[in-house]
Amino acid sequence: MGAKKSLLCAYFGITAHPLRRLTHMARPTSFHIHLDRLVHNFRTAQRLHGGRVLAVIKANAYGHGDVACARALGGVADGFAVATLEEALHLREAGIQNPILLLEGVFNAEEMRDVAAHRLTPVIHTSWQIEALQRTAFDAPVPVWIKLDTGMHRLGFQPDELRAVHDRLRGMAQVGSITVMTHFANADGPSAEALDEPLRRFREATQGLAVSTSLCNSGAILGHRAAHGDWARPGLMLYGADPGLPGIAPRGALQPVMRLVSEISAIRTIAPGEAVGYGSLFRAQRPTRVGVIPCGYADGYPRSIAQGTPVAVAGTTVPLVGRVSMDMITVDLTDAPHIQPGAPVELWGDQVAVSTVAQNAGTVSYEVFCHARRAPLRYHAAD
Ligand SMILES: *Cc1c(COP(=O)(O)O)cnc(C)c1O
């Protein structure tokens, strides 16, 4: 593992496969995960926001492999954030010692015992969670994050409840430091004023309380300096994707961590009038050279994606044609006659942005990442 780019292989960061197995893997489709870029993007978030930064690695690190990402960031992040107790325990079982925030807290009172046993940091967003905390013994005071609802209206205490909640927690022997957090509904939209009202509510509610603050996800880190608090919570930007409007991040500040790559596995020329794939969605107007790529919706390439979506093949881009199948897609190679079977393909990553794929599928990069599956993850180590 002395080489800078040592290549590891793991299925979703759970089972490490020996390198030898890799060379026998026939299907050429895999997710390349560049952990060096993950660290680079984390440092960008740190630089833009300042203060302390929790890396959000819920949902298997947005499909990138939670344990591998946690290991890569363990030395630089001030902690991690996940959505569920199971996700936190998965990290603890893998030996991750860093602080871990449970973004929605516990889902039932019994889970609070695991919070104590595994030294997790709970979010408290509703009063029964305070009672569960009160009934649980902790070895050492636990840091607690209070969630404030400033307008998203999913979870959190209302601004006029905050002081009482804070005072109640302050009075409990179990509770150590207190952080007040909120989450914005419109941090990644085009409007510069979108956060004015939630920010006003946050400031008014927290005024005079001796607490740390945490307000920003990726969109707010990148686009709303006025919202920066003591702790940032970047998710998407760590993986190198722009939330919302492309180009919101400074040039070069974010590097794509995931590249979905494959190869052209077959090429045939079809006559005008002939069709390709299920439903004969694409019908040739001219003699058409059709390339097959062994990657489909079972690997997370969206079935709903538009005809003509760019696919990078051997340094050029060609249009997707025909329906995305479970295991394959087809592209039009007529205008790229030099391309032969075995030519390298990138479905998303450096040459085709994941946001382009998402837009063409009527969704967001978040969802495209979360659907990454089946094809193995190949890790390029941070160093
Ligand atoms: C998922 C999540 C984040 C990360 O959001 P990104 O938009 O991916 O940066 C931050 N805070 C909370 C509460 C979340 O649920």
The ligand as a Gaussian input file, in Angstrom:
#p B3LYP/6-31G(d) Opt

LIG

0 1
 C      -28.454000      15.439000       5.475000
 C      -28.322000      16.598000       6.381000
 C      -27.272000      17.511000       6.227000
 C      -26.327000      17.483000       5.033000
 O      -26.963000      18.178000       3.973000
 P      -26.238000      18.407000       2.549000
 O      -27.237000      19.199000       1.795000
 O      -26.011000      17.065000       1.978000
 O      -24.980000      19.133000       2.830000
 C      -27.124000      18.500000       7.182000
 N      -27.996000      18.606000       8.213000
 C      -29.040000      17.770000       8.370000
 C      -29.963000      17.947000       9.519000
 C      -29.245000      16.744000       7.461000
 O      -30.289000      15.929000       7.611000

